[in-house]
Amino acid sequence: MFHLLRRPRWLALTALVAVTVVAFVQLGLWQLRRLEERRERNAAIVASDRRAPVPAGDVLAADRPVAPGAEWQQVSARGRYDTAHQLLLRNRPLEGRNGFHVLVPLVTTGGPAVLVDRGWVPAGASATDLPDVPPPPAGEVTVVGRVRPAEPPKGGAPPPPGQLVRIDVPAVAQGLGYPLAGGYVELAAERPQQTTAPALLPAPEVSDGPHLSYAVQWFLFAVVAVGGWAALLNREARDERDLRQPRPPAARRVVDQGV
């Protein structure tokens, strides 16, 4: 059977199957790595929820990205919202509805200012209508929230003034006259509370996601590819063997007579 593998057609098919199997296995391993990353993220979220908030200045520093392992840490900060530099983050759906996140710098009483994502508001009636944004509390305010790293910038046409498409904290800092922490805070609580305020963003989901099932699927695809290759090879070898076997004399006479 394996002598067939020396034929050019089978050499090409075998090489194609080998490349395909390697690709499927690598995709399966990639999903397992993503599963491990997801579990590490879940563990960080759970651990952060169990710890009391720490001062934002202990975790966030001006003009520095969020340190590894600091994402999801609960922090608290006290200061005044700089409503003159409030920004709207475009195209952020929530529960199937399009809307905006409301971003406001909090000028703290000690340390750098912190960009706070106060939550979500629904989009206006049309693409050109601005949403109704409840104002933040006036005067001193205390916020508690989750640390998030800045989002990488995105190319393309710039959004309208006062709006963003990414939470590019360094770009936001360029328009301020004071230092701004390198990450931002996703609001979880605010004192004093407002009777009307943006909807708080839901807590991050803690689950394994679909990565394990995807990994199993890729590994199964690899098994099917090898099994299909082996089945084709076996069938061709069997057909060739049948052709080489001599037929019984009676069968030859029937064939010769055209019956």
N, C-alpha and C positions, 0 to 999 in steps of 0.2 A: 504493500500500500504506500509506503513512504517513498518509493521510487518516483511516484508522481510529483513529489515536491521539487524534483530537479527540472521539471518542465517550466518554461518561461511563464506560462499562464498561472501556474500554481505558485511560482516564486513571487510574482506580482501580488497575487491575492493574499498570500501569507504575510508579505510585508505590510499590505494595507490593513489586514486584521491585527497584526502586531502593533502598528501605530495606533489603531483605534482602541485597542485594549489598554495600552499605556495611557492614552488620553482619558479613558473612562476611569481608570484607577486613580489617576492624578486628580480628576475632578471629585472623586469620592473622598480622597484624602484631604482635599481643600475644604470640603464641607465638614469633615471631622475637625479640622483646625478652626473653622468658623464656629463650630459647636463649642469647642474649648474656650474660644474667646468670649462667646456668649455666656458661658457659665462663669467665667471670671468676672464679666460685667455684672451678672446677676448677684454674685457673691459680694461685689463692691457695693451694689445698691442696698442689699439687705443689711450689710454691716453699717452703712451710713445711716440707714433708718433707725438702727438701734442705738446710735451714738447721739449725744446731745450736740446741738450746733456749736461750732467754734467761731470765733471772730473771723470775719472775711479776710482781714489783714494777715491772719496766720496761714492762709492758703493762697491768696491771690496777691500778686505784686504788679506794680505799674510796668507796662510795656514788656511783660514777660508772659509767655504762654503758660497754660495750666500744666503743672508738673504731672508726670506719669503717676497714676494711682490717686490723683486728687479729684478726678471727675466723679460726680455724684455726692461728694462730701457736702453735708449740710453746714451752712454757714449763716451767720447773722451779721447785720450791719445796721448802723444808725446814722441818719443824716437827713438831707433835704433833697427832694426830687428837683432836678433841673428841667422843668417842663419846656423851657425854651428850646431844648435840644431833643425833645421827644421824637421818636422815629417809628414808622410803621413797616413791619416786615411782610412783604407781599407773598401771596400764594401759599398760605399755610392752612390747609383744610383741617377741620375737626369734626369727627363724626359725620363725614360725608358732606359737610357744608364748607364752602370756600370762605376764607377770611384772612385776617391779619393778626400778627403778634404786635403787642405794644411794648416798645423798648424805651426806657427812660434812664438816663444816668442818675445815680444817687451820689450826691456829693457828701462824703462821710465826714464825721467829726474828727477822725484820725485815720491817716493812710490815704491811699488813692481812691478816687471815685470808682464806683462799681456800676456797670451797665446791668440793669434789671429788666428781665423779660416779665412784665406784669401779667401776661396772659393773652387771651384770644378774644377778638371781637369779630362779628360777622361782617362780610363785605357789604358795600353799599348796593343800592338798587341796580346800578349799572357799573360797567367797568371804569367809568370816569368819575363816579360818585365816591367821595371819601366816606369811610365808616364813621358812625357815632362812637367816639371814644370817651368813656367816663374819665374825668380828671383824677389824678392821684391826690392823696391827702396833702393838704398844705401844712407847712411847718415841719417840725421834727417827726420822723417816722422810723420805725424799726421793721426791718424785713428779715425773713428767714427763707432760705431757698437752697436749691441744689446747684453746685458748681458745674458749669459746662464749658468746654473749650470753644474758642472762636472757630467759626466755620471758614473754610478756605474761600478766597474770593472767586467770583464767577465772571467770565467775560461776557461780551454782548453789549447791547445798548444800555446805557444807564437808566435807572428808574426815575420817576418824577421826583422833584425835590421833597425831602422829608420822608422818603421811602427807601427801603433796602430790599434786595433779593437774597442776601446772605448776611448772617451775623458776623461780619468782618470787623472784629473789634479794633484792630489797628487802624483801619480806614475811618471808623467812627471817631477814634481818639484824635485824628488829625484835625477834625472840625471843632475840637474843644479847646478851651484855654487852661486846662488843668490836667494832671496825670490821670490816666484811666487804667484800671487793672486789665491784664491781658486776656482774661476769660470773662464770662458773664454769669449771672445768677438767675436761675429759673425760679420764679417766686412760688413759695408754698404757703406763706402766711405774711400778713401785713398788719401792723398796729400803728395808729388807730385804723380800725376796719371802716371801709366805705360801704354805704348802703347800695351803691351801684359801682361796679368795678368790672374790668375784663374777666372773663371766665378763666379760672386757674387751669393751667395745663395738667392733664392727668398724669399721675405718677407713672414712671416707666414700667412697662410690662416685664415681669420676671418669669420667663419661661425659656425652654430650650429652643423654641421656634421649630422650623421645618428641617433643620440641618441634618439631623440623624436620618430621617426618612429619605432626604435627597441623597445622602451618602449611600444608603442601601440601594437605592435605585441605580446609581452609577455603577456600583459593584455588580448588580444583577445584569446591567447592560454588558459589562465586560464578560460575565459568564455566558450570556446568550451569544455574544460574538464568537467566543471560542467554541461553544457547542455547535453553532451553525457551521463554522469552518470545518470542524471534525466530521459533522454529518455529511457535508458535501464531499469531503475527501473520501469517506467511507463508501458513499454511494457510487462515486466514479470508479473507485477501485473494484467494487462489486460488479459494476456493469462491464468493466474491462475483463474481469476474470470470467464472467459468463460468456463473453464473446470468444474467449480463447478455449473454452472447454469444447471438446468434440461432441457433435450431436449424435444421438443413436441412429443406426442405419435406417430404421423405419421413418424417422423424422426427416432424414436427408432425402429419401425417395419421395415423400409427400411434397417436400419443397421443390424437388427437381421436376415433378409432374405438374406443378402449379396448382395443386389442390389447396 
